[in-house]
Amino acid sequence: MPWNTIRLMALISYLLGAAVVLGGLRQYLTSDSKIGLYVALAIIVVGPVEDLLNMIISGGEISEEERRYYMALVNHLTSIGFLVLLGLILRENRL
């Protein structure tokens, strides 16, 4: 299996995510707009927060059915959080 390709894609993903988060925080800290903060939070929610929660679930001593349930729950909750933050970006942009 081409695991080196997967590792490379993961590295690129983390680097791009970090760049977007830092750029968003910089924009938030240097302007009156909250858009940069919302962008940074959106990336954090669907990136490291989702990954951390899924790692905790995967490492727990629960049945496979419960594991699938909780991982689906995390997926949907982080997606909802991401979409709420995107909605806040659109709302902020109208102001």
N, CA, C and O atoms as CSV, one atom per row, in Angstrom:
chain,resi,resn,atom,element,x,y,z
A,1,MET,N,N,0.840,-1.189,0.000
A,1,MET,CA,C,0.000,0.000,0.000
A,1,MET,C,C,0.880,1.246,0.000
A,1,MET,O,O,1.952,1.256,0.605
A,2,PRO,N,N,0.431,2.278,-0.669
A,2,PRO,CA,C,1.235,3.517,-0.762
A,2,PRO,C,C,1.049,4.430,0.452
A,2,PRO,O,O,0.517,5.533,0.327
A,3,TRP,N,N,1.490,3.965,1.629
A,3,TRP,CA,C,1.321,4.755,2.845
A,3,TRP,C,C,2.109,6.057,2.809
A,3,TRP,O,O,1.728,7.022,3.472
A,4,ASN,N,N,3.197,6.104,2.052
A,4,ASN,CA,C,3.952,7.354,1.950
A,4,ASN,C,C,3.095,8.448,1.336
A,4,ASN,O,O,3.202,9.612,1.722
A,5,THR,N,N,2.245,8.082,0.384
A,5,THR,CA,C,1.334,9.053,-0.227
A,5,THR,C,C,0.349,9.572,0.812
A,5,THR,O,O,0.076,10.772,0.865
A,6,ILE,N,N,-0.183,8.682,1.634
A,6,ILE,CA,C,-1.125,9.084,2.681
A,6,ILE,C,C,-0.438,9.999,3.690
A,6,ILE,O,O,-1.008,11.006,4.109
A,7,ARG,N,N,0.767,9.652,4.072
A,7,ARG,CA,C,1.514,10.494,5.025
A,7,ARG,C,C,1.796,11.875,4.435
A,7,ARG,O,O,1.692,12.885,5.131
A,8,LEU,N,N,2.149,11.915,3.164
A,8,LEU,CA,C,2.405,13.193,2.501
A,8,LEU,C,C,1.135,14.039,2.461
A,8,LEU,O,O,1.173,15.236,2.745
A,9,MET,N,N,0.013,13.416,2.109
A,9,MET,CA,C,-1.259,14.151,2.065
A,9,MET,C,C,-1.639,14.663,3.458
A,9,MET,O,O,-2.147,15.776,3.588
A,10,ALA,N,N,-1.397,13.860,4.494
A,10,ALA,CA,C,-1.685,14.287,5.865
A,10,ALA,C,C,-0.814,15.480,6.246
A,10,ALA,O,O,-1.301,16.433,6.856
A,11,LEU,N,N,0.459,15.435,5.895
A,11,LEU,CA,C,1.368,16.542,6.192
A,11,LEU,C,C,0.923,17.816,5.485
A,11,LEU,O,O,0.882,18.885,6.094
A,12,ILE,N,N,0.593,17.707,4.211
A,12,ILE,CA,C,0.116,18.871,3.455
A,12,ILE,C,C,-1.160,19.418,4.086
A,12,ILE,O,O,-1.321,20.630,4.224
A,13,SER,N,N,-2.064,18.522,4.467
A,13,SER,CA,C,-3.315,18.935,5.095
A,13,SER,C,C,-3.060,19.694,6.394
A,13,SER,O,O,-3.651,20.751,6.619
A,14,TYR,N,N,-2.187,19.166,7.247
A,14,TYR,CA,C,-1.876,19.835,8.508
A,14,TYR,C,C,-1.213,21.191,8.279
A,14,TYR,O,O,-1.548,22.166,8.951
A,15,LEU,N,N,-0.281,21.256,7.340
A,15,LEU,CA,C,0.406,22.522,7.065
A,15,LEU,C,C,-0.552,23.571,6.515
A,15,LEU,O,O,-0.515,24.726,6.938
A,16,LEU,N,N,-1.409,23.178,5.575
A,16,LEU,CA,C,-2.387,24.123,5.030
A,16,LEU,C,C,-3.379,24.557,6.105
A,16,LEU,O,O,-3.734,25.733,6.190
A,17,GLY,N,N,-3.824,23.611,6.920
A,17,GLY,CA,C,-4.737,23.952,8.008
A,17,GLY,C,C,-4.105,24.930,8.982
A,17,GLY,O,O,-4.744,25.896,9.398
A,18,ALA,N,N,-2.854,24.683,9.347
A,18,ALA,CA,C,-2.148,25.588,10.261
A,18,ALA,C,C,-1.991,26.972,9.649
A,18,ALA,O,O,-2.159,27.979,10.336
A,19,ALA,N,N,-1.672,27.027,8.365
A,19,ALA,CA,C,-1.518,28.319,7.690
A,19,ALA,C,C,-2.834,29.088,7.671
A,19,ALA,O,O,-2.851,30.297,7.906
A,20,VAL,N,N,-3.933,28.395,7.394
A,20,VAL,CA,C,-5.242,29.059,7.363
A,20,VAL,C,C,-5.635,29.525,8.765
A,20,VAL,O,O,-6.142,30.635,8.927
A,21,VAL,N,N,-5.408,28.693,9.770
A,21,VAL,CA,C,-5.737,29.082,11.145
A,21,VAL,C,C,-4.916,30.295,11.566
A,21,VAL,O,O,-5.464,31.252,12.113
A,22,LEU,N,N,-3.621,30.266,11.319
A,22,LEU,CA,C,-2.773,31.413,11.685
A,22,LEU,C,C,-3.165,32.662,10.913
A,22,LEU,O,O,-3.203,33.755,11.479
A,23,GLY,N,N,-3.455,32.513,9.629
A,23,GLY,CA,C,-3.902,33.659,8.834
A,23,GLY,C,C,-5.221,34.210,9.339
A,23,GLY,O,O,-5.402,35.426,9.409
A,24,GLY,N,N,-6.142,33.330,9.691
A,24,GLY,CA,C,-7.427,33.773,10.223
A,24,GLY,C,C,-7.277,34.499,11.545
A,24,GLY,O,O,-7.905,35.535,11.764
A,25,LEU,N,N,-6.445,33.957,12.431
A,25,LEU,CA,C,-6.221,34.620,13.717
A,25,LEU,C,C,-5.529,35.968,13.541
A,25,LEU,O,O,-5.851,36.935,14.232
A,26,ARG,N,N,-4.576,36.025,12.612
A,26,ARG,CA,C,-3.901,37.301,12.345
A,26,ARG,C,C,-4.904,38.332,11.834
A,26,ARG,O,O,-4.887,39.487,12.259
A,27,GLN,N,N,-5.774,37.911,10.925
A,27,GLN,CA,C,-6.783,38.829,10.394
A,27,GLN,C,C,-7.712,39.305,11.511
A,27,GLN,O,O,-8.053,40.485,11.583
A,28,TYR,N,N,-8.115,38.388,12.371
A,28,TYR,CA,C,-9.004,38.751,13.474
A,28,TYR,C,C,-8.335,39.751,14.415
A,28,TYR,O,O,-8.964,40.711,14.857
A,29,LEU,N,N,-7.064,39.522,14.716
A,29,LEU,CA,C,-6.359,40.387,15.661
A,29,LEU,C,C,-6.009,41.752,15.085
A,29,LEU,O,O,-5.773,42.693,15.842
A,30,THR,N,N,-5.972,41.880,13.769
A,30,THR,CA,C,-5.558,43.142,13.147
A,30,THR,C,C,-6.704,43.888,12.477
A,30,THR,O,O,-6.471,44.897,11.811
A,31,SER,N,N,-7.940,43.411,12.639
A,31,SER,CA,C,-9.066,44.106,12.008
A,31,SER,C,C,-10.268,44.082,12.942
A,31,SER,O,O,-10.249,43.435,13.989
A,32,ASP,N,N,-11.307,44.795,12.545
A,32,ASP,CA,C,-12.542,44.823,13.329
A,32,ASP,C,C,-13.434,43.622,13.031
A,32,ASP,O,O,-14.434,43.413,13.717
A,33,SER,N,N,-13.094,42.848,12.037
A,33,SER,CA,C,-13.926,41.739,11.577
A,33,SER,C,C,-13.670,40.462,12.375
A,33,SER,O,O,-12.538,40.175,12.764
A,34,LYS,N,N,-14.733,39.708,12.609
A,34,LYS,CA,C,-14.614,38.414,13.281
A,34,LYS,C,C,-14.459,37.271,12.281
A,34,LYS,O,O,-14.344,36.114,12.684
A,35,ILE,N,N,-14.453,37.574,11.001
A,35,ILE,CA,C,-14.408,36.532,9.973
A,35,ILE,C,C,-13.175,35.644,10.139
A,35,ILE,O,O,-13.286,34.421,10.054
A,36,GLY,N,N,-12.027,36.227,10.369
A,36,GLY,CA,C,-10.804,35.443,10.540
A,36,GLY,C,C,-10.903,34.471,11.704
A,36,GLY,O,O,-10.432,33.337,11.615
A,37,LEU,N,N,-11.520,34.915,12.803
A,37,LEU,CA,C,-11.711,34.046,13.966
A,37,LEU,C,C,-12.627,32.879,13.614
A,37,LEU,O,O,-12.346,31.735,13.973
A,38,TYR,N,N,-13.713,33.166,12.919
A,38,TYR,CA,C,-14.650,32.109,12.533
A,38,TYR,C,C,-13.998,31.099,11.596
A,38,TYR,O,O,-14.231,29.896,11.716
A,39,VAL,N,N,-13.188,31.581,10.672
A,39,VAL,CA,C,-12.480,30.673,9.759
A,39,VAL,C,C,-11.532,29.776,10.557
A,39,VAL,O,O,-11.500,28.562,10.352
A,40,ALA,N,N,-10.765,30.374,11.459
A,40,ALA,CA,C,-9.826,29.593,12.268
A,40,ALA,C,C,-10.560,28.546,13.099
A,40,ALA,O,O,-10.134,27.393,13.162
A,41,LEU,N,N,-11.648,28.937,13.729
A,41,LEU,CA,C,-12.410,27.992,14.547
A,41,LEU,C,C,-13.021,26.878,13.708
A,41,LEU,O,O,-13.058,25.724,14.134
A,42,ALA,N,N,-13.499,27.221,12.517
A,42,ALA,CA,C,-14.085,26.203,11.633
A,42,ALA,C,C,-13.051,25.142,11.278
A,42,ALA,O,O,-13.350,23.948,11.300
A,43,ILE,N,N,-11.842,25.573,10.954
A,43,ILE,CA,C,-10.776,24.626,10.603
A,43,ILE,C,C,-10.393,23.780,11.818
A,43,ILE,O,O,-10.169,22.576,11.695
A,44,ILE,N,N,-10.320,24.408,12.979
A,44,ILE,CA,C,-9.960,23.675,14.198
A,44,ILE,C,C,-11.022,22.627,14.538
A,44,ILE,O,O,-10.687,21.513,14.941
A,45,VAL,N,N,-12.295,22.977,14.377
A,45,VAL,CA,C,-13.382,22.044,14.702
A,45,VAL,C,C,-13.340,20.808,13.813
A,45,VAL,O,O,-13.426,19.687,14.312
A,46,VAL,N,N,-13.209,21.000,12.493
A,46,VAL,CA,C,-13.250,19.834,11.588
A,46,VAL,C,C,-11.888,19.180,11.412
A,46,VAL,O,O,-11.775,18.155,10.740
A,47,GLY,N,N,-10.863,19.757,12.004
A,47,GLY,CA,C,-9.528,19.168,11.918
A,47,GLY,C,C,-9.150,18.508,13.226
A,47,GLY,O,O,-9.572,17.385,13.500
A,48,PRO,N,N,-8.357,19.193,14.037
A,48,PRO,CA,C,-7.823,18.567,15.246
A,48,PRO,C,C,-8.878,18.138,16.268
A,48,PRO,O,O,-8.708,17.110,16.923
A,49,VAL,N,N,-9.957,18.900,16.416
A,49,VAL,CA,C,-10.978,18.513,17.402
A,49,VAL,C,C,-11.641,17.201,16.988
A,49,VAL,O,O,-11.783,16.288,17.802
A,50,GLU,N,N,-12.045,17.111,15.723
A,50,GLU,CA,C,-12.669,15.874,15.237
A,50,GLU,C,C,-11.691,14.698,15.323
A,50,GLU,O,O,-12.067,13.603,15.743
A,51,ASP,N,N,-10.447,14.927,14.926
A,51,ASP,CA,C,-9.437,13.860,14.997
A,51,ASP,C,C,-9.230,13.383,16.433
A,51,ASP,O,O,-9.157,12.180,16.684
A,52,LEU,N,N,-9.135,14.322,17.375
A,52,LEU,CA,C,-8.923,13.972,18.777
A,52,LEU,C,C,-10.093,13.154,19.325
A,52,LEU,O,O,-9.892,12.130,19.977
A,53,LEU,N,N,-11.307,13.612,19.057
A,53,LEU,CA,C,-12.477,12.880,19.543
A,53,LEU,C,C,-12.544,11.477,18.948
A,53,LEU,O,O,-12.868,10.519,19.650
A,54,ASN,N,N,-12.241,11.353,17.664
A,54,ASN,CA,C,-12.257,10.030,17.033
A,54,ASN,C,C,-11.158,9.128,17.588
A,54,ASN,O,O,-11.355,7.919,17.704
A,55,MET,N,N,-10.001,9.702,17.932
A,55,MET,CA,C,-8.936,8.909,18.562
A,55,MET,C,C,-9.377,8.392,19.929
A,55,MET,O,O,-9.122,7.240,20.282
A,56,ILE,N,N,-10.040,9.258,20.691
A,56,ILE,CA,C,-10.534,8.848,22.006
A,56,ILE,C,C,-11.551,7.719,21.853
A,56,ILE,O,O,-11.511,6.733,22.589
A,57,ILE,N,N,-12.454,7.869,20.902
A,57,ILE,CA,C,-13.467,6.836,20.664
A,57,ILE,C,C,-12.811,5.534,20.217
A,57,ILE,O,O,-13.168,4.460,20.702
A,58,SER,N,N,-11.865,5.622,19.304
A,58,SER,CA,C,-11.203,4.417,18.781
A,58,SER,C,C,-10.429,3.674,19.858
A,58,SER,O,O,-10.321,2.449,19.815
A,59,GLY,N,N,-9.894,4.403,20.817
A,59,GLY,CA,C,-9.098,3.782,21.869
A,59,GLY,C,C,-9.914,3.254,23.032
A,59,GLY,O,O,-9.391,2.554,23.899
A,60,GLY,N,N,-11.194,3.587,23.051
A,60,GLY,CA,C,-12.036,3.157,24.161
A,60,GLY,C,C,-12.431,1.692,24.066
A,60,GLY,O,O,-12.408,1.085,22.995
A,61,GLU,N,N,-12.792,1.152,25.207
A,61,GLU,CA,C,-13.211,-0.251,25.249
A,61,GLU,C,C,-14.729,-0.316,25.120
A,61,GLU,O,O,-15.445,-0.518,26.100
A,62,ILE,N,N,-15.199,-0.142,23.891
A,62,ILE,CA,C,-16.624,-0.196,23.584
A,62,ILE,C,C,-16.820,-1.133,22.402
A,62,ILE,O,O,-15.867,-1.494,21.711
A,63,SER,N,N,-18.061,-1.516,22.183
A,63,SER,CA,C,-18.343,-2.434,21.078
A,63,SER,C,C,-18.144,-1.724,19.740
A,63,SER,O,O,-18.130,-0.495,19.671
A,64,GLU,N,N,-17.991,-2.508,18.693
A,64,GLU,CA,C,-17.817,-1.940,17.351
A,64,GLU,C,C,-19.049,-1.130,16.950
A,64,GLU,O,O,-18.922,-0.097,16.292
A,65,GLU,N,N,-20.224,-1.584,17.337
A,65,GLU,CA,C,-21.455,-0.851,17.020
A,65,GLU,C,C,-21.465,0.515,17.716
A,65,GLU,O,O,-21.821,1.522,17.105
A,66,GLU,N,N,-21.073,0.546,18.998
A,66,GLU,CA,C,-20.996,1.817,19.722
A,66,GLU,C,C,-19.933,2.720,19.105
A,66,GLU,O,O,-20.136,3.928,18.985
A,67,ARG,N,N,-18.816,2.148,18.719
A,67,ARG,CA,C,-17.733,2.922,18.108
A,67,ARG,C,C,-18.231,3.606,16.829
A,67,ARG,O,O,-17.998,4.797,16.621
A,68,ARG,N,N,-18.915,2.842,15.982
A,68,ARG,CA,C,-19.454,3.422,14.738
A,68,ARG,C,C,-20.465,4.516,15.052
A,68,ARG,O,O,-20.486,5.553,14.388
A,69,TYR,N,N,-21.304,4.290,16.063
A,69,TYR,CA,C,-22.303,5.280,16.456
A,69,TYR,C,C,-21.637,6.584,16.903
A,69,TYR,O,O,-21.980,7.663,16.418
A,70,TYR,N,N,-20.690,6.475,17.825
A,70,TYR,CA,C,-20.053,7.680,18.363
A,70,TYR,C,C,-19.207,8.399,17.314
A,70,TYR,O,O,-19.133,9.628,17.315
A,71,MET,N,N,-18.574,7.650,16.428
A,71,MET,CA,C,-17.795,8.299,15.370
A,71,MET,C,C,-18.719,9.028,14.394
A,71,MET,O,O,-18.381,10.112,13.918
A,72,ALA,N,N,-19.881,8.442,14.093
A,72,ALA,CA,C,-20.856,9.128,13.241
A,72,ALA,C,C,-21.387,10.371,13.947
A,72,ALA,O,O,-21.575,11.412,13.319
A,73,LEU,N,N,-21.628,10.263,15.255
A,73,LEU,CA,C,-22.104,11.408,16.028
A,73,LEU,C,C,-21.083,12.544,15.998
A,73,LEU,O,O,-21.442,13.698,15.768
A,74,VAL,N,N,-19.826,12.218,16.228
A,74,VAL,CA,C,-18.760,13.226,16.171
A,74,VAL,C,C,-18.707,13.858,14.785
A,74,VAL,O,O,-18.589,15.077,14.662
A,75,ASN,N,N,-18.793,13.046,13.754
A,75,ASN,CA,C,-18.757,13.558,12.385
A,75,ASN,C,C,-19.881,14.566,12.151
A,75,ASN,O,O,-19.651,15.640,11.595
A,76,HIS,N,N,-21.094,14.217,12.576
A,76,HIS,CA,C,-22.224,15.120,12.352
A,76,HIS,C,C,-22.130,16.377,13.218
A,76,HIS,O,O,-22.433,17.474,12.748
A,77,LEU,N,N,-21.718,16.229,14.465
A,77,LEU,CA,C,-21.605,17.399,15.338
A,77,LEU,C,C,-20.531,18.369,14.857
A,77,LEU,O,O,-20.737,19.582,14.884
A,78,THR,N,N,-19.395,17.849,14.420
A,78,THR,CA,C,-18.353,18.749,13.922
A,78,THR,C,C,-18.771,19.379,12.597
A,78,THR,O,O,-18.419,20.526,12.322
A,79,SER,N,N,-19.511,18.654,11.781
A,79,SER,CA,C,-20.024,19.237,10.535
A,79,SER,C,C,-20.998,20.367,10.837
A,79,SER,O,O,-20.959,21.415,10.192
A,80,ILE,N,N,-21.874,20.153,11.821
A,80,ILE,CA,C,-22.816,21.203,12.219
A,80,ILE,C,C,-22.052,22.418,12.734
A,80,ILE,O,O,-22.368,23.549,12.365
A,81,GLY,N,N,-21.053,22.197,13.582
A,81,GLY,CA,C,-20.247,23.310,14.079
A,81,GLY,C,C,-19.572,24.069,12.954
A,81,GLY,O,O,-19.552,25.299,12.953
A,82,PHE,N,N,-19.017,23.334,11.991
A,82,PHE,CA,C,-18.368,23.943,10.830
A,82,PHE,C,C,-19.368,24.796,10.054
A,82,PHE,O,O,-19.063,25.932,9.689
A,83,LEU,N,N,-20.560,24.255,9.802
A,83,LEU,CA,C,-21.565,24.986,9.028
A,83,LEU,C,C,-22.095,26.200,9.783
A,83,LEU,O,O,-22.370,27.231,9.169
A,84,VAL,N,N,-22.242,26.096,11.099
A,84,VAL,CA,C,-22.650,27.259,11.895
A,84,VAL,C,C,-21.605,28.361,11.773
A,84,VAL,O,O,-21.947,29.531,11.605
A,85,LEU,N,N,-20.340,27.989,11.857
A,85,LEU,CA,C,-19.272,28.993,11.727
A,85,LEU,C,C,-19.256,29.606,10.333
A,85,LEU,O,O,-19.019,30.807,10.199
A,86,LEU,N,N,-19.503,28.815,9.293
A,86,LEU,CA,C,-19.601,29.385,7.944
A,86,LEU,C,C,-20.791,30.335,7.849
A,86,LEU,O,O,-20.704,31.376,7.198
A,87,GLY,N,N,-21.898,29.982,8.494
A,87,GLY,CA,C,-23.046,30.882,8.529
A,87,GLY,C,C,-22.714,32.198,9.216
A,87,GLY,O,O,-23.148,33.261,8.773
A,88,LEU,N,N,-21.946,32.130,10.296
A,88,LEU,CA,C,-21.520,33.354,10.978
A,88,LEU,C,C,-20.623,34.203,10.083
A,88,LEU,O,O,-20.672,35.432,10.136
A,89,ILE,N,N,-19.807,33.550,9.265
A,89,ILE,CA,C,-18.968,34.288,8.312
A,89,ILE,C,C,-19.852,35.045,7.335
A,89,ILE,O,O,-19.619,36.224,7.068
A,90,LEU,N,N,-20.865,34.374,6.802
A,90,LEU,CA,C,-21.777,35.037,5.866
A,90,LEU,C,C,-22.516,36.183,6.545
A,90,LEU,O,O,-22.688,37.249,5.954
A,91,ARG,N,N,-22.950,35.970,7.781
A,91,ARG,CA,C,-23.650,37.018,8.528
A,91,ARG,C,C,-22.734,38.210,8.789
A,91,ARG,O,O,-23.136,39.361,8.616
A,92,GLU,N,N,-21.513,37.929,9.202
A,92,GLU,CA,C,-20.537,38.990,9.478
A,92,GLU,C,C,-20.215,39.770,8.211
A,92,GLU,O,O,-20.019,40.985,8.252
A,93,ASN,N,N,-20.163,39.070,7.094
A,93,ASN,CA,C,-19.824,39.705,5.822
A,93,ASN,C,C,-20.905,40.686,5.378
A,93,ASN,O,O,-20.610,41.630,4.645
A,94,ARG,N,N,-22.151,40.481,5.808
A,94,ARG,CA,C,-23.244,41.384,5.441
A,94,ARG,C,C,-23.239,42.658,6.256
A,94,ARG,O,O,-23.807,43.666,5.835
A,95,LEU,N,N,-22.604,42.628,7.419
A,95,LEU,CA,C,-22.635,43.800,8.312
A,95,LEU,C,C,-21.799,44.938,7.799
A,95,LEU,O,O,-21.726,45.987,8.439
